[in-house]
């Protein structure tokens, strides 16, 4: 997997993907959201397994969980507009850090951390440790690290998504796991804490002519619990849910070659407001 991205984790692009048509990469084009094939069913099952693994890694082992309280007088929709502040320029392990101690700073941190946690690098032990140590609060990182190591090293899980025991893709194929934030929303905030929701689309699968798990897109919303610690916003916990999911258009899927080129050539963004 590539480690040459702008932020140190894999380059992230915005290529929209559906099941391929007229290409060994997938099969017949998908005409409606209800149309499916055996490969689609396999990929959907794999993505569900991935979500379950991450949920296991991040579950709260306590008997109770505090439910975030929505802040009062929240706008119906918070526009993602430039704040006029200079974007962050510092990085740790290739990930943007040292965000402003403000609500917008928390939202920018959540969006950037979502990209890192959803990257292909999470399937590499060394990179995963660096990412978790960077985005999580220090008193939480060790526990999350151990849980994620168990989840991401499960051989059955890796085999189901077509990866080797070390998380590498088969020869001639490129593993794609990318998160592209669409928007953020703060649902609760205090001086040193914030609850931020990130709505995003995710690309996941193997790009290559012999791939049995072609790259597909999914939509999720992740709620991040953030705390101001060590001079930055840090994650203490998160929860993920499906959607909102838009209606798919009747577009012809790209070939395996075009998808691989897009993955290699399109870089990602630093998310800031």
CORJO-V735394 format. One line per field, one symbol per residue. ss: DSSP state (h for helix, s for strand, l for the rest). Layout:
ss: ???
This chain:
ss: lllllllllllllllllllslllllllllllllllllhhhhhhhhhhhhhhhhhhhhlllllllllllllllllllllllllllllllllssllssllllllhhhhhhhhhhhhhhhllhhhhlhhhhhhhhhhhslhhhhhhhhhhhhhhhllhhhhhhllslllllsllllsssssssssssssssssllsssssssssssssssllllllllssssssssssssssllsssssssssssllllllllllsllhhhhhhhhhhllllllll
